[in-house]
């Protein structure tokens, strides 16, 4: 495929498979756009014929990704389009989600004061607050977004050591932490096997890596196609099924010991809202009375959709392993 054909305003690249280095791909979805921040460009998803890993391919280069991340999460105080991470994680669903994450880890290993937990892609450190409060463990966080790290340091949560950067570049001592977590992070990584190998280096023998990512095999992905919010192209570079996620952990030297699919709050409702947003246009800073009425009606219907469809269906998608997200826990070698 001609890399220029996606009309992205940034340079693109088409790397080999990030799991098996294969070079033969089948396109599985075309015309995928940035539905959240509405930045220009159209992308495709392709599946490796050798191992089945689905990737955004071609994808923006490392420099090009900066365009799509600018103002997306912390905004650095410069914009109004950043996701309100603090609003979500200090609210009911965010606090419930972080508690659920901790309970999932403790299905394999209970945390205590002697443990050191490192959260990669920590954002403003909300999960670290939960882990430290519940288990009194030592906590650290690392995130590529410098604005998020500044906010984490400023808000006075858990006594965590925060670093702006990448795990593969960090100077943490080898075998110094008990658990490394990647919550909604590894799908952003341009080289997930290499990053997981860096996690294995800093883990103590027998330590745990915990990865939470969207589930390519989910019911909502199949039903919603390119409108499925967790595709989040082009920021999401890798789209894991349970099988390719397990294979990725093994390629980095981990043995998977637990896997489950999980509900991520308002996944269906958010996807439908993004679709509706393309019909009624972006939200105006000073909406007209007619626009406010439309938004009120849409909001009421989305609430109805959440309680009448998304919540009841969540139980069955979890039972049959087709929920929208998944968590895997792998164990590092004992020696």
Number of C-alpha atoms within 10 A of each C-alpha: 8 7 16 12 10 20 13 19 15 18 16 21 13 15 16 15 24 21 23 16 12 16 13 12 19 12 14 11 15 15 11 21 22 19 22 17 17 11 15 14 19 17 23 20 25 23 20 21 14 14 15 19 25 26 27 25 24 22 27 26 15 13 11 16 16 13 14 21 17 17 20 18 17 26 19 16 9 10 11 11 14 18 15 13 16 16 10 12 18 12 11 10 14 19 16 13 16 19 15 13 20 18 14 19 20 11 10 14 12 12 20 14 11 11 18 20 24 27 24 26 25 27 28 28 30 19 25 25 18 18 22 21 12 14 15 17 18 21 23 21 25 24 22 16 24 17 18 23 23 17 16 22 17 10 10 11 16 21 13 19 14 21 20 19 16 16 23 14 9 13 8 15 10 13 15 17 25 22 28 25 24 21 20 19 20 25 24 18 16 20 15 21 21 18 19 24 20 19 29 27 18 22 27 20 17 18 23 28 27 22 23 23 26 29 25 24 20 22 16 22 22 12 10 14 13 22 22 22 24 24 26 19 24 27 19 20 25 29 24 24 21 23 12 17 24 20 21 22 25 18 17 19 17 24 19 20 12 16 19 17 24 25 20 17 17 17 19 24 21 18 22 17 18 16 17 13 16 11 9 11 8 12 11 9 6 8 11 10 9 9 14 14 12 12 16 12 11 15 14 10 12 18 14 13 16 18 13 11 13 19 15 11 15 18 13 12 18 18 12 11 19 25 27 26 25 27 23 22 25 25 23 25 15 8 6
